Amino acid sequence: MEQHIEDGNIAAVDVFKPSWYVEQMKGWSFKSYMLLMLGIGVIVGTTITQPINTTAIVTMVAAILGFTCTISITNAKPLNGVLGLVSALIYCYVAYQARNYNDILLQCTYMILLDIPVLVMPKWAKNVESHIKSLTVKNDSAKTFKHWALVALFFAVVLGLLFVWESRFTNSPRPLIDSIAATIGITGALLTTLRYSDTYFFWFTQGIMSIVLWGITAAQGDANSVLFFTYMLYLANDLLAFFDRDIAWFHRNK
């Protein structure tokens, strides 16, 4: 079956086998492996320094799975599939407990755009680096403007809808910051699905907004600080995409 995967002849059932995930974790940059080990240590260490309960344990599991999937996407070898779905579902539970309702919608978007395609179309997760492109088209300012204008319009519409729904129809104590963080993440997820390297500008900004969101959430007593530190790790992963020359998103011609 390993040869089956390596040859690119991937069946949907392969995504449910451990060898799929082993194969997808091969060929990452050295710095990515180091960040993964550091991240798992930080997440576990942060968890055990706080009161241990069901929410704390599931948050830790979601953080580890989500962080691993994020690094795999950075290395153009998405692990999402089953792991991504499990992580997103747990995040939904944690966000519901914290009353960050738009974060639930964000996780549902991740499932639809990033996880389910891996399950139903495994080839979608292979050879990602050969399909990476940019919103900024060299020597074509008109096309570049059109691309960014469409992204701006999408962002504005989604932000407006999310803020109205959360501020008027829920008891969320943080509708504005939650709406902004979710909108940035949804835009980033869409650009990732379409293979635009510019997605990392959104991931980086979304990481900052999520640090603010979950920091405030923890300070207000609605969650522990695990996700606050996890999103700091996400920022480190984003920096790898920008500066690690062994990663294809911004270094395709190395």
C-alpha positions as CSV (number, residue, x, y, z in Angstrom):
1,M,0.0,0.0,0.0
2,E,2.9,2.4,0.6
3,Q,4.0,2.0,-3.0
4,H,0.3,2.6,-3.9
5,I,0.5,6.0,-2.3
6,E,3.9,6.9,-3.5
7,D,2.9,6.3,-7.1
8,G,0.0,8.8,-6.7
9,N,-2.6,6.1,-7.3
10,I,-4.5,7.0,-4.2
11,A,-7.9,5.6,-3.1
12,A,-10.1,7.3,-0.6
13,V,-9.7,4.3,1.8
14,D,-5.9,5.0,2.0
15,V,-6.6,8.2,4.0
16,F,-7.9,6.0,6.8
17,K,-4.7,4.0,7.0
18,P,-1.7,5.0,9.2
19,S,0.7,4.7,6.2
20,W,-1.0,7.7,4.5
21,Y,-0.1,9.9,7.4
22,V,3.5,8.5,7.6
23,E,3.9,9.3,3.9
24,Q,2.5,12.8,4.3
25,M,5.0,13.5,7.2
26,K,8.0,12.6,5.1
27,G,10.0,15.4,3.3
28,W,9.2,18.2,5.7
29,S,11.9,20.8,6.3
30,F,14.1,20.2,9.3
31,K,12.9,23.4,11.0
32,S,9.3,22.1,10.7
33,Y,10.1,18.9,12.5
34,M,11.9,20.9,15.2
35,L,8.9,23.3,15.5
36,L,6.5,20.3,15.8
37,M,8.5,18.8,18.7
38,L,8.7,22.2,20.4
39,G,5.0,22.8,19.9
40,I,3.9,19.5,21.3
41,G,6.1,20.2,24.4
42,V,4.6,23.6,24.9
43,I,1.0,22.4,24.5
44,V,1.4,19.5,26.9
45,G,3.4,21.6,29.3
46,T,0.8,24.3,29.4
47,T,-2.0,21.8,29.9
48,I,-0.4,20.1,32.9
49,T,0.3,23.4,34.7
50,Q,-3.5,24.1,34.8
51,P,-6.5,22.3,36.4
52,I,-7.0,19.0,34.6
53,N,-10.5,18.3,33.5
54,T,-12.3,17.1,30.3
55,T,-12.2,20.4,28.6
56,A,-8.4,20.7,29.3
57,I,-7.7,17.3,27.9
58,V,-9.8,17.7,24.7
59,T,-8.3,21.1,24.2
60,M,-4.8,19.7,24.4
61,V,-5.6,16.9,21.9
62,A,-7.2,19.4,19.5
63,A,-4.3,21.8,19.8
64,I,-1.7,19.0,19.0
65,L,-3.7,17.6,16.0
66,G,-4.5,21.1,14.7
67,F,-0.9,22.3,15.0
68,T,0.4,19.1,13.3
69,C,-2.0,19.6,10.4
70,T,-1.0,23.2,10.1
71,I,2.7,22.4,9.8
72,S,1.9,19.7,7.2
73,I,0.0,22.3,5.0
74,T,3.0,24.6,5.3
75,N,5.1,21.8,3.9
76,A,2.6,21.3,1.0
77,K,1.8,17.8,2.3
78,P,-1.6,18.2,4.0
79,L,-2.4,15.7,6.7
80,N,-5.9,17.1,7.3
81,G,-8.3,14.3,6.6
82,V,-9.3,12.4,9.7
83,L,-6.9,14.2,12.0
84,G,-8.1,17.6,10.8
85,L,-11.8,16.7,11.2
86,V,-11.2,15.4,14.8
87,S,-9.2,18.5,15.7
88,A,-11.9,20.9,14.2
89,L,-14.7,19.1,15.9
90,I,-13.0,19.4,19.3
91,Y,-12.2,23.0,18.6
92,C,-16.0,23.5,18.0
93,Y,-16.7,22.1,21.4
94,V,-14.1,24.3,23.1
95,A,-15.3,27.4,21.2
96,Y,-18.9,26.6,22.2
97,Q,-18.0,26.3,25.8
98,A,-16.1,29.7,25.6
99,R,-19.0,31.3,23.6
100,N,-16.8,32.2,20.7
101,Y,-19.5,31.1,18.2
102,N,-17.9,32.5,15.1
103,D,-14.9,30.3,15.8
104,I,-17.3,27.3,15.5
105,L,-18.2,28.6,12.0
106,L,-14.5,29.0,11.2
107,Q,-13.8,25.4,12.2
108,C,-16.7,24.2,10.1
109,T,-15.1,26.1,7.2
110,Y,-11.8,24.4,7.8
111,M,-13.6,21.0,7.6
112,I,-15.4,21.9,4.4
113,L,-12.4,23.5,2.6
114,L,-9.4,21.7,4.0
115,D,-10.4,18.4,5.6
116,I,-13.2,16.8,3.6
117,P,-11.4,17.3,0.2
118,V,-8.6,15.1,1.6
119,L,-11.1,12.4,2.5
120,V,-13.1,12.3,-0.7
121,M,-10.2,13.3,-3.1
122,P,-6.9,12.1,-1.6
123,K,-5.0,13.2,-4.8
124,W,-5.9,16.8,-3.8
125,A,-3.3,16.6,-1.1
126,K,-0.5,15.4,-3.3
127,N,2.0,17.5,-5.3
128,V,0.6,20.7,-3.8
129,E,3.8,22.6,-4.4
130,S,3.4,22.3,-8.2
131,H,0.1,24.2,-8.0
132,I,1.1,27.2,-5.8
133,K,0.4,30.6,-7.3
134,S,0.1,34.2,-6.2
135,L,-2.7,36.8,-6.2
136,T,-0.1,39.3,-7.5
137,V,0.4,38.6,-11.2
138,K,3.8,39.7,-12.5
139,N,3.6,42.4,-15.2
140,D,-0.3,42.4,-15.0
141,S,-1.5,45.1,-12.6
142,A,-5.1,44.9,-13.8
143,K,-5.3,41.2,-13.0
144,T,-3.6,41.7,-9.7
145,F,-6.0,44.5,-8.8
146,K,-9.0,42.3,-9.8
147,H,-7.7,39.4,-7.6
148,W,-7.2,41.6,-4.5
149,A,-10.5,43.5,-5.1
150,L,-12.4,40.2,-5.1
151,V,-10.6,39.1,-1.9
152,A,-11.5,42.4,-0.2
153,L,-15.1,42.2,-1.3
154,F,-15.4,38.6,0.0
155,F,-13.7,39.7,3.3
156,A,-16.1,42.6,3.8
157,V,-19.2,40.6,3.1
158,V,-18.2,37.7,5.4
159,L,-17.2,40.1,8.2
160,G,-20.5,42.0,8.1
161,L,-22.5,38.8,8.1
162,L,-20.6,37.2,11.0
163,F,-20.7,40.3,13.2
164,V,-24.4,40.9,12.7
165,W,-25.3,37.2,13.5
166,E,-23.0,37.0,16.6
167,S,-23.8,40.4,18.0
168,R,-27.6,40.2,17.6
169,F,-28.4,36.5,17.9
170,T,-26.0,35.1,20.4
171,N,-24.8,35.8,23.9
172,S,-21.1,36.1,22.9
173,P,-19.2,38.6,25.0
174,R,-16.6,39.1,22.2
175,P,-18.5,39.5,18.9
176,L,-16.2,41.9,17.2
177,I,-12.9,40.3,17.8
178,D,-14.4,36.8,17.2
179,S,-15.9,38.0,13.9
180,I,-12.6,39.6,12.7
181,A,-10.6,36.5,13.6
182,A,-13.0,34.1,11.9
183,T,-13.3,36.2,8.8
184,I,-9.5,36.3,8.4
185,G,-9.3,32.5,8.9
186,I,-12.1,31.8,6.4
187,T,-10.4,34.0,3.8
188,G,-7.1,32.2,4.5
189,A,-8.8,28.8,4.2
190,L,-10.3,29.7,0.8
191,L,-7.0,30.9,-0.5
192,T,-5.2,27.8,0.7
193,T,-7.8,25.6,-1.1
194,L,-7.2,27.6,-4.3
195,R,-3.4,27.3,-3.7
196,Y,-2.5,31.0,-3.4
197,S,0.7,31.6,-1.4
198,D,-0.9,34.9,-0.2
199,T,-2.9,32.8,2.2
200,Y,0.0,33.0,4.7
201,F,-0.5,36.8,5.0
202,F,-4.0,35.9,6.2
203,W,-2.8,33.0,8.4
204,F,-0.3,35.3,10.1
205,T,-2.8,38.0,10.8
206,Q,-5.4,35.5,11.9
207,G,-2.8,34.0,14.3
208,I,-2.4,37.4,15.9
209,M,-6.1,38.0,16.1
210,S,-6.6,34.5,17.6
211,I,-3.9,35.2,20.2
212,V,-5.9,38.3,21.2
213,L,-9.2,36.4,21.1
214,W,-8.2,33.5,23.2
215,G,-6.1,35.7,25.5
216,I,-9.1,37.8,26.3
217,T,-11.2,34.6,26.6
218,A,-8.8,33.1,29.1
219,A,-8.6,36.4,31.0
220,Q,-12.4,36.5,31.3
221,G,-12.4,33.0,32.7
222,D,-14.1,31.3,29.7
223,A,-11.2,29.1,28.7
224,N,-7.7,28.0,29.8
225,S,-4.6,29.4,28.2
226,V,-3.7,26.4,26.0
227,L,-5.2,27.9,22.8
228,F,-3.5,31.2,23.5
229,F,-0.1,29.6,23.4
230,T,-1.1,27.3,20.5
231,Y,-1.8,30.3,18.3
232,M,1.6,31.7,19.2
233,L,3.0,28.4,17.8
234,Y,0.9,28.9,14.6
235,L,2.6,32.3,14.2
236,A,6.0,30.5,14.3
237,N,4.7,28.1,11.6
238,D,3.7,31.1,9.4
239,L,7.1,32.6,9.8
240,L,8.6,29.3,8.5
241,A,6.4,29.6,5.4
242,F,7.9,33.1,4.8
243,F,11.5,32.5,5.6
244,D,12.4,28.8,5.4
245,R,13.9,28.3,1.9
246,D,13.0,24.6,2.1
247,I,9.3,25.4,2.0
248,A,7.6,25.9,-1.4
249,W,4.9,28.5,-0.7
250,F,7.3,31.5,-1.1
251,H,10.4,29.7,-2.4
252,R,9.2,27.8,-5.4
253,N,12.3,28.6,-7.5
254,K,15.0,27.8,-4.9
